[in-house]
Structure formats: structure tokens, C-alpha cells
């Protein structure tokens, strides 16, 4: 599903991630920290791009960015734009979601 040199732009990463190892690390960080389910709210495709508006319902069950598990339920909403190559693999993506709101909900920063 993802091309080897995929370039991911994600607000949870201080620098852009490039390559499968970076993609695996990013997914691993979220899977380690949360039990979650995504719901696709809307999806629009044109040319080599797909835009998805999503909702993620999650429970903080493990270490996440240095935060010990809280058991807190959170809802995160966001948008993902993906660029595909001809064989259908993702070569670049842009994530947009409320990371500050998530960290406030988990008690990592003051509201």
C-alpha cells in the first residue's frame, strides 16, 4: 500500500518522515499508545490524490510520546491527503489533526 520512499508530513513528527522504516515507526508509536478505530467521514479523489476527512476514537492504553497510559478516551478529527503513483501505492501524504487538543486531553499540557 505504501511505496518504499514514501514521504510523510505529520504534525506528530518534528521532521518529515521518509521511507518505510519511518512509516513503521510512526504507526508503531500510535499503536503502542492507543487502542483506536478510524471512521472515514468523507473521501474525495482527483487525479493522483485522495483527500480523506476522518474521525478517530481512541483510548490511551500505552506509552505515547513519553506519556504513561491514562485510560482516557479521546476523539481526534483530521484530514489526510495522499498522493499515489500509477501502481496504487502511496508516495506522499499530509496529515492534519489537532495534536495540541489531544495533548491537552491527555493532561500533557494545560488547557
C-alpha positions, 0 to 999 in steps of 0.5 A: 500500500505504501511505496518504499520512499514514501514521504510523510508530513505529520504534525506528530513528527518534528521532521518529515518522515521518509521511507518505510522504516519511518512509516513503521515507526510512526504507526508503531508509536500510535499503536503502542499508545492507543487502542483506536478505530478510524471512521472515514467521514468523507473521501474525495479523489482527483487525479493522483490524490485522495483527500480523506476527512476522518474521525478517530476514537481512541483510548490511551492504553500505552506509552505515547510520546513519553506519556504513561497510559491514562485510560482516557478516551479521546476523539481526534478529527483530521484530514489526510491527503495522499498522493499515489503513483500509477501502481496504487501505492502511496508516495506522499501524504499530509496529515492534519489533526489537532495534536495540541487538543489531544495533548491537552486531553491527555493532561500533557499540557494545560488547557 
